């Protein structure tokens, strides 16, 4: 995959991440309910947006380099498997804690 295509793909993935959108919506709701004036609220929004573009743009640029692409191709199964195991375990723990809470079980 050419570097510019990898950059666009990475940037698109990051910018369409629903977790990030929900986080920013929650932050906006929190700030909106505070005593900030309109200009302060807009300044925070513009500053956060510019920060996100710089940070996520840098991530996309960094991970679209040839070294990163070759490294990921070499280790993608191990990386994906590790993340799958870790997030699966975390999800299982959340589920178990929820069941314990709902049923009143003690560990």
N, C-alpha and C positions, 0 to 999 in steps of 0.2 A: 504494500500500500504506500503510495507516495506520501511524503511528509505533510504536504498541505491538506491532503484528504484525511490523514490521521488527525491533524490539528482540528479540522472542521468536525470530524466525528466525535472527538473527545470533548470539544466545546459544546456540541449539541447534547451529548450525554449529560454533562454537568449542568447545563442551563435548563434541561427538562427534568431534572431530578425532583420528584414530588416531595421528598423529605425536606429539601432545601426550601421549596416553595411554602410548605406548611410551617417551617420554622420562621421564615420571614413574615408570614401572615400572623403568626402568634406574637412576634415581636411588635409588629404594627398595631395589633389589638392592644397590647400592653402599653405601648407608647401613646396610643390614641386615648386611652383612658386616664393618662396622667395629666398633669397640669401644664403641659407644654403648649406653647403658642403655635400657631400655624407655621410661622417661619422656622421655628426650632424643629418642629416635626418634619418639615420638608428638607431642612438641612441634614438631619440624621438620615433620611431616606436617600438623598443624593450622595452623601458620604458613604453610606453602606453599599449603595449600588456601584459607586466607583471602586470601592475596595474589593467588592466581589468580582468585578470585571478584571481588575489587575491580578488578584490572586488566582482565580480560575483560568484566566488567560495564560498566566505563567505555568500553571499545572498542565494545561493543554499543550503549551509550547514545549515544556520539559519532557512530557511523556510521548510527544510525537517525534522525538529525535530518533535517529537510527539506532543508537545504543539502547535506548529504552525499548524500542520495538523489538529488537533482536533478543534482548534479555527477557522480555515478556513472552515472546514466542517459545523461548527455551524452557521457561519455568511456569507457563500459564496453568498447567494442570495442577502443579503443586500449590501455586498461589490461590487459584480458584477453590481447590479442595480444602486448603487451610481455612480460607474465609468461610466456606460452606460449613465446615465443622464448628468453627467458633460461633458464627451467627446461629447455627442450628442449636448449639448448646445453650446460648443465651436465650433464644426463643423458647426452648424447652424449660429452662429455669423460670422464665416469666410465666409460662403456662402453668407449671407446677405451683408457683407461688400464688397465682390466681385461684387455682383449684383449692389450695389450702385455705386461702382467705374466705372463699365462698362456702366451704364446708366446715370451717372452724377447726380444721386439723392442726395439731401442734407437731412441730418437727423435733 
